[in-house]
Amino acid sequence: MTRDRSHAAFERAKAVIPGGVNSPVRAFKGVGGSPVFVREAAGARFTDLDGNTYIDCVMSWGPLILGHADHRIIDAVVRAAARGTSYGAPTEAESDLAELVIAMVPSVEKVRFCSSGTEATMSALRLARGFTGREKVVKFAGCYHGHADAFLISAGSGALTMGTPDSPGITAGTTRDTLVVPYNDLDALRTVFEAERTTIACVIVEPYVGNMGLVLPKPGFLAGLRALCTEFGALLIFDEVMTGFRVAPGGVQEREGVLPDMTTLGKVIGGGLPVGAFGGRAEIMEKLSPLGSIYQAGTLSGNPLAMAAGRATLEALREPGIYERLDAAGARFTTGMHDIFARHGVAHQHAHRGSMVGFFFTAQDVVDLASAKTSDTVFYGKFFHEMLDRGVYLAPSQFEAGFLSLAHDDATIDEILAAADDVIGALHALA
Ligand code: KE4
């Protein structure tokens, strides 16, 4: 399989775009080599500039739960575009999607749209600070909430919670206001709350983590977060940008029966067009301008094309039997991968929730960032490229989740598994 046109396109892109990409993970730094440039996509597959076709297990990092170029979304966007692409004035399309979100997501009484998950989480943080009058935010090591300054803070090497910036350009003040604790560690969170008492505005969490790879909450962890936030008067924010409408119609909060005070959404909600959203209890959301005094805005927030794509997506997901199909696809993929790794004696962990899938090449149970980092990223890189050469596009990082769609039927998943069996057999023979 040659990818000369992708390589040439990458060189061209690097001359005009920093790193040749508009989002770092696309540059293959996590697996080495040069990224594949996409020409077109349909269903579960995309075709690169050299005419190679791949089964896509990333699906734009989550939005494309119906599959690429789903006709229901394309038709809705084309119809909307024919009436204009943006107005900067309210439309009923926004209320149409808002009513759907409120009907599907248990804790959301009112919702505000924006254009990315980052905008959603940064806005939710400002709203939590304004609503509570408090300044600090608690996040969990390894969870990603977009690239707003407050969230680009990792666990510090020193004190339990003093963080360190993930990036230059983040001020000491911002760093001081973000406290970081290990995922799945309620004792560490209680210790922080007892030390801080009334300074914490909110705790934000990926209720199922996708940004370490797929890492699941221990039994009682989410309920424990809920109880601690209630006890200390902090708001609980579920960042469901990845899990919203993915693992259940109402996301993790529906599956686990734990209600946050606010929820952030993205990806699936826009069906591949730029939509972010944050929602929650009306008493909180009504503090937002122009009703309240907490400012938040966006030129293209509620864009009619994006609203049309989101509505078409969510309406398709509300048809009977959809989530059973998605869960079956996730189970077939994950069980199949487990069987292959086990048969070849490859140390691994595996999990899925609905069509969100993940595996780690480590013998250790993965419950947080430290255990996720025991994974063999060199082996993952080899596995990734061998699968790529067999026409399967996995996430270009061990520390990302995979996403299947309604277009990943049994035959497609069996193609993935056949390639994996061939690769693992070859790699393990070399090991
Ligand atoms: P965006 O600003 O990328 O739309 O959303 C940020 C975000 C917020 N919260 C969660 C839980 C997320 O997973 C994300 C974005 N996810 C990454 C995948 N690791 C998007 C891929 C990328 O950065 O290019």
Residues whose N, C-alpha, C, O or C-beta is under 5 A from the ligand:
A	BS01	KE4	S23 V25 W61 S116 G117 T118 Y144 H145 G146 E206 N211 D239 V241 M242 G266
